[in-house]
């Protein structure tokens, strides 16, 4: 299991890109959207002086980003799962579940 903490945003993006590299084009395109979403979450969390976490699932046909570990209707097709967290004190965390 992979667990990386105190990452910069650039390093987190590399981790996500590496995780999705062996999947199809749809998954890689979704990853770009997911990165944009978590950057927005980080900006909001920074303004609110709080932290956030998201659960990221990789599928052969795309990705799933959730607030909880329950991927719902996409659970069966989700091959790899990760937890992404950010706080001002600890930076980014990328954890394989």
N, C-alpha and C positions, 0 to 999 in steps of 0.2 A: 504494500500500500504506500502510496506517495503522500507525503505531508510536507508542504513548503510554507514557511511563514516569514513574516517581515519582508515581503516582496514589494518591489516597486511596481507601478502599473505596467511598465514595459516588460518586466519579468513575468508578471501574471499573464499578459497577452501571449508571450512565448509559450508558457505552460499550456494555455488553452489551445493554442495552435498545434503544439505537439500532440496533445491529447486527441484532437480531431483529425490529425493528418492522415490516418489510415481509413477514414470514412469517406463517403462519397461527396460530391460537389455540393449537394443540398445541405449536408451537415456543416461543411466548411463555410458556406454562405450564411447559414443560421448563426454560426459562431461569431461572425462579424457583427450581426445584429445584437447578439447577447452581450458582446463587449460594450457596445454603445449603451445598452440598457444598464449594465452594472456601473458604468461611468456616471450615468444620470443618478443612480441610487447613491453612489459615493458623494456626488456633489450635494445632494439633498441631505444626506446624513451629516456631512461636514457643516452645512448651514444650521442644522438642528442640534449640533453637538452630540451626536449619537453614533451608533454603529449599525451595520446591517449584515445579513447573510442571505444567500440564495443557494438553492440546490439545482445543479446543472446536470442534465441527463443527455447522453449521446446515443443517438439512434442511427441506423443506416439510412434513414430517410429524413434526418434533420435533428434538431436539438429540442430540449424541453427545459425551461427555466421556471422554478417554483419557489414559493416562500417556505414550503415544508418538504420533508423527504418523501411525501406521498405524490407520486407522479400521475396518480389518477388513471384515466383511460389510456395513458401512454406507458404505464408501468411495464406491461408485457414486452413491448418492443425496445425498451431502454436497456442498452447493453452495458454502458459504463456510467457511473454516478460520481459526482463530485460535490463538495461544499465549498463555496466561495464566500469569504468574509472580509470585511474592512472595518477598521476603526482608526482614528487619528493616532492613537498611541502605538498600535502594533502594525499598521499598514495592511497589506493584503495577505490573505491566507488562502491556499489552494490545497484541498484535502480530497484524496480519493476515498470513496466509501466502499 
